Amino acid sequence: MGWWTLAMLAYPETQARAQAELDAVVGRSRLPTFADYPHLPYIRAMVKELIRWRPIAPLAAAHRVMEDDWYEGMFIPKGTICIPNVWHMNHDPEIFGKTADHFDPARYLDASGHMTPVISDLRKDGHFSYGFGNRICVGRHSADNTLFINIAMKIERKKDASGRLVPLDLDSWIDVGLVVLVVFIMYRYVDANTRVSADDRSRLRRRSHHAFLRLLRCLHRNVNCRDYKDDVAHMGERSWNSCRCKRK
């Protein structure tokens, strides 16, 4: 949604076309609903173009090559781990034309203004942002629908004293994509009753486990935890409720 806001400011002609479609189909007396979805092809194209133009992550999930392959003279043996460069594929001029770097929802429409089934050899998504195969994004339908219903609004770009639009620098914006925190806590079980070994019952290990749980709780609440490191260094027990946190 942040990138869509920027796109509306940088490409006001696309917003004007979207607003015209909304005025013709929905009008100004009510808000759009999902019942309007089939009748708003430009809004749907705008969703596809937004996800193509600025994907949520520049790289897709890693895949393992199932058999030997060649690509542009380079041999890729079976079992190789490949990480798809989604950003490059989404901006490939051989697929999306010379305007691949620009925000242009019309690339997904035919001459009559209806949605085109595919672009080149792409799937119906029209981009590579959701990944491939069994690891394709499970939330892609929710993402598409959420963007569709949320972007039906108007954003105006600031003008200078003479009434001209203030220039925008699209290349100065930085997006790190998804930030994922993964914590691995491993236990060695002694029997089926989930009794842990002596190592796992050690006070230091329990203290470290407690610290990680506290840290995760603080991150979930969007606060800074000032004393979780003390839990690792010291041996005393303390309740979660004693965590001295401060808002970021």
N, C-alpha and C positions, 0 to 999 in steps of 0.2 A: 504493500500500500504506500510505503514511503517512495518507492521508485515510480509508482503510478502518479503520485502527486507531482513529482519532478517532471515526469513526461508531459503532464497536462500543462505545466508552466512552460516547458521548452517547446512543445508542439501544440500551440493553441488551435491550429486548424483541425487536429484530430478530436479535440474536445468539442469544437463547434459542430463537427459532423455527428459525434455521439449525442450531443444535446439535441440536435435536429431530429435524430431517430427517436429519442425518448419523447420529445414533444409530439411527434406524429403518432406514436404507438401508445404511450402512457398518458401524455398530457401533463398539465400542471396541477390537477386537482387531487392527485393521489400519488403514493409511492409505488415504484415498480415491485412486482412480485415474480415468483418463479413461473407463474402462468404466462408471463410475458416473454419467457426465455426463447421460444421458437420464433418470435417476431422481432427480436433484437439481434440480428446477425452482426452488426458492427460492434456492439458491446461485447458479444462473445468473441469476436475477432480481437478485440482490444485485450481481453484476458489472455488469449494465446500469445499475442505479441509481447505483452508485458512479461510473461514467464520466459519467453524466448530471449528477449532483449536484455533482461537483467535476471538471470536464473538465481534461485535461492542459494545454490552452491555451484562453484565453477567446475567441480569434479563429481562424477557419479561413483556409486559404490564399486569396489573392486570386483573383477570377474576373473575366473580361471579359464584359460584357453583349453578347449576340449580336444583339439587335435592340432597337428602341425599346420602352420599357415605362413603365408607370405604377404607383406604389405609394403608397397613401393620399394621393392628390392630388398627388404629386410626380413630375415627369417625369424619367425616367432614359434619356438618349440612348444609342443603340448605341455600343459601344466604351468605355463607362464602366467603370472598375475598381471593383469592389465587394468589400468585406471583410466576410464574414458574422460577425455577432455571436453566436457559439456560446453564450456564457454566457446571454445574454438568451433565446435560443430554447430552451435547455435548462430555463429557469426560467419559461417562459411559462405563466401559470395557465389560459389558454384551452385549452392542450393537456394540461398535467399536473395541472390542478385547483388548488384553493386550498392544497394541501400541497406545491406545487412546490418550495418552499425547504427542505423537510424530506427526510430520508433515509428512504424508504419503498419497499423492494423489492416489496411487495405490489401496487404499481400495475401491475406487469408480469404479474400472475397473475389468472386468472379465479376465479369463485366456488368452483370445485372444486380450486383450488390448482395448476392447470396453466398453463404459459406461454401468454399471449395472443399471437396472431400479430403484431399491430401496435397502437400507440396512435394513435388518430386517423388522420392521413394520413402518419405516419412510416414509414420503411423498417423492415425487420426489426430493425435495430440498436436501435430504440426511443429514440434520441437523435441529436443532431447533432454529437457530439464528434469523429467521424472525418472530417468534411468531406463534400464532394460531388463527383460526377462523376469526371473523369479524375484529379483530384488528391486523391481519397479516400485516407485513410491506408493504406499498403500493409502495415503491421504490425498491423492491427486484429485479425486472427484470432489472431496470437501474443499480443497483449495480452489478449484475452478468455480464452484458454486458460491463460495464465500466472496471471492473477488468480483464475480458477476453482480451479486446483489449489493456490494459495498461501493462500487465505483460509479454508480449512477448518481453523481453529484457534480457540481460545478466548482472549479478552482480558477481564480483569476490571477493573472500575473501582474506584478507591479509595473507601473509606467513612470517615466521621468516627467519633468516639468513640461516638456513639449508634447507629451502624450504618446511617446514612443516606448515600446517594450524595453525594459531593462535587460541587457544581455545576461545569459546564464552560461556558466562554465561546467559542462557536463563531465569533463574529464578529471575534475578535481575532487569528485566525490569518491569516497573509499567505503567499500563494503566487504567485511571479512567473511560474509556468509554465515553458515551455521556454526555455533560454538557448542560442542558436545562435551560434557563432563562424564567420564567413565571411571568408576572406582571398582576395582576387583578386590574382593575379600574372600580368601580361600580358607577352607576348613578341611582338616583331615579327620575323618570319622573313624571311631574305633569299632562301633557295631551298628546294628540297624536302629537302635534307640537314639541315634544322633548324639552320643556322648563324644565330646572332643578330646583330643589327646592332651597330655600334660603340657606340651608346648603351647597349645592354643588356650590353655587355662592360665598361662602365666600372666601375672599382673600387667606386665608391660604390653603384651599383645592385646589383652582386654582393654588396656588404656588407649592403645592406638585405634582399636576398633571403635571405642566410644568417641574418640576425637573425630574420626571420619564421619560417623553418624551425626555428630553435632555440626560439623562443617556443612554437610549436605542440608541439614535443617536450616542453617543460616542462609545458605545460597538460595534455597527455595523461598525464604521470606524476604530475599533481596536485602540482606543486611550484612555488615562486616562483623565477623566473630573475632574478638580480640584475644581470647584465651584458649582457643582450641589447641595451639601449639604447646601450651603448658600441660595439657592432658597427655601429650606424648612424652614430655620430659619428666613428669612427676608421676608418683605412684598412687596418690590419693584418689578416692572415688568422689564424683560430684554429679548431682542430678542435672538432667537437660535444662531444667527450669532455672538453674543457676548460671546459665550461659550469659555472660555480660556482653551483649551485642549492642551495636549502635547502627542506626540507619545510615545507608550510603549517602 
